[in-house]
Amino acid sequence: MAEMPPMDDRALKARGMMKQRNGDLFSVRLGVTGGHVTAAHLKTIGELAERYGCGAVHLTTRQGIEIPNVPYANLEPLARDLASAGLTLGLTGPRVRGITACPGHICQHGLGNTQELAQRLASAVGDRTGLPHKFKIGITGCPNGCAKPIENDFGVMCVAKGYRVFVGGQMGKKARLGDRLSFTVPNVEALIRIIHASLDWFCEHAAGRERFGSTIDRVGLGSLVARLEPLAG
């Protein structure tokens, strides 16, 4: 196998191109919002996986899609073809990550249109970078919580009159369940204000590369609630 040319692995990872264990191949993550992908895009992804990878895709635990086993030489051609098809890379790093959501109102239990909400939130905060750490948002359409709102940095649950919000959840080595805010958010506009304010509060109070939940534990939930509650009106 030819020697791989020099590369900046961290820069590639930030773009969604993760080096695999063997070091010669990469998994390329696609940007997906709410787990929703059109049939046309699925066909294109399959074709690109055959052209540039091994002819298979991986579905991630956060409703994402990755094309594995992509040689380094194929990364840029793959990225160009994805962009030409209207598909984006799943960017990583200290930023708002891809937003997850359950099917929402098409489910017999759904109390809200989670897919539309996911797109609204992605438009509002999906490009937010420069955060202390990654920030994950999950939206669920009812109190069954299938999209695991308490396991995300910012979890949204549709209820009969608005949205119930959870903050500071995370999985991994230091798992933490999110804290439920004491108030209900009445509409999408207020929810967007609260997410922006949560991200601002996180940037102001985080100590280094600290997750949102750790910042809440250190500074106190009351400080965050005092910032957010006036925005719910």
Secondary structure as the mmCIF struct_conf table of DSSP 4:
data_model
#
loop_
_struct_conf.conf_type_id
_struct_conf.id
_struct_conf.beg_label_comp_id
_struct_conf.beg_label_asym_id
_struct_conf.beg_label_seq_id
_struct_conf.end_label_comp_id
_struct_conf.end_label_asym_id
_struct_conf.end_label_seq_id
HELX_LH_PP_P HELX_LH_PP_P1 ALA A 2 PRO A 6
HELX_RH_AL_P HELX_RH_AL_P1 ASP A 9 ALA A 14
TURN_TY1_P TURN_TY1_P1 ARG A 15 GLY A 16
STRN STRN1 MET A 17 LYS A 19
HELX_LH_PP_P HELX_LH_PP_P2 GLN A 20 GLN A 20
TURN_TY1_P TURN_TY1_P2 ARG A 21 ASN A 22
BEND BEND1 GLY A 23 ASP A 24
STRN STRN2 LEU A 25 LEU A 30
HELX_LH_PP_P HELX_LH_PP_P3 GLY A 31 GLY A 31
BEND BEND2 THR A 33 THR A 33
TURN_TY1_P TURN_TY1_P3 GLY A 34 GLY A 35
HELX_RH_AL_P HELX_RH_AL_P2 ALA A 39 TYR A 52
BEND BEND3 GLY A 53 GLY A 55
STRN STRN3 HIS A 58 LEU A 59
TURN_TY1_P TURN_TY1_P4 THR A 61 ARG A 62
BEND BEND4 GLN A 63 GLN A 63
STRN STRN4 ILE A 65 PRO A 71
HELX_RH_3T_P HELX_RH_3T_P1 TYR A 72 ASN A 74
HELX_RH_AL_P HELX_RH_AL_P3 LEU A 75 SER A 84
TURN_TY1_P TURN_TY1_P5 ALA A 85 GLY A 86
STRN STRN5 LEU A 89 LEU A 89
BEND BEND5 GLY A 93 ARG A 95
STRN STRN6 VAL A 96 VAL A 96
HELX_LH_PP_P HELX_LH_PP_P4 GLY A 98 ILE A 99
STRN STRN7 THR A 100 ALA A 101
HELX_RH_3T_P HELX_RH_3T_P2 GLY A 104 ILE A 106
BEND BEND6 CYS A 107 CYS A 107
TURN_TY1_P TURN_TY1_P6 GLN A 108 HIS A 109
BEND BEND7 GLY A 112 GLY A 112
HELX_RH_AL_P HELX_RH_AL_P4 THR A 114 VAL A 125
TURN_TY1_P TURN_TY1_P7 GLY A 126 ASP A 127
BEND BEND8 PRO A 132 HIS A 133
STRN STRN8 PHE A 135 PHE A 135
STRN STRN9 ILE A 137 THR A 140
BEND BEND9 GLY A 141 CYS A 142
TURN_TY1_P TURN_TY1_P8 PRO A 143 ASN A 144
TURN_TY1_P TURN_TY1_P9 CYS A 146 ALA A 147
HELX_RH_3T_P HELX_RH_3T_P3 PRO A 149 GLU A 151
BEND BEND10 ASN A 152 ASP A 153
STRN STRN10 PHE A 154 VAL A 159
TURN_TY1_P TURN_TY1_P10 ALA A 160 LYS A 161
STRN STRN11 GLY A 162 VAL A 167
BEND BEND11 GLY A 168 GLY A 168
STRN STRN12 GLN A 170 GLN A 170
BEND BEND12 GLY A 172 GLY A 172
TURN_TY1_P TURN_TY1_P11 LYS A 173 LYS A 174
STRN STRN13 ARG A 176 ARG A 176
HELX_LH_PP_P HELX_LH_PP_P5 LEU A 177 GLY A 178
STRN STRN14 ASP A 179 ARG A 180
HELX_LH_PP_P HELX_LH_PP_P6 LEU A 181 LEU A 181
BEND BEND13 SER A 182 PHE A 183
STRN STRN15 VAL A 185 VAL A 185
BEND BEND14 ASN A 187 ASN A 187
HELX_RH_AL_P HELX_RH_AL_P5 VAL A 188 HIS A 205
BEND BEND15 GLY A 208 ARG A 209
HELX_RH_AL_P HELX_RH_AL_P6 PHE A 212 VAL A 219
HELX_RH_AL_P HELX_RH_AL_P7 LEU A 221 LEU A 228
HELX_RH_3T_P HELX_RH_3T_P4 GLU A 229 ALA A 232
#
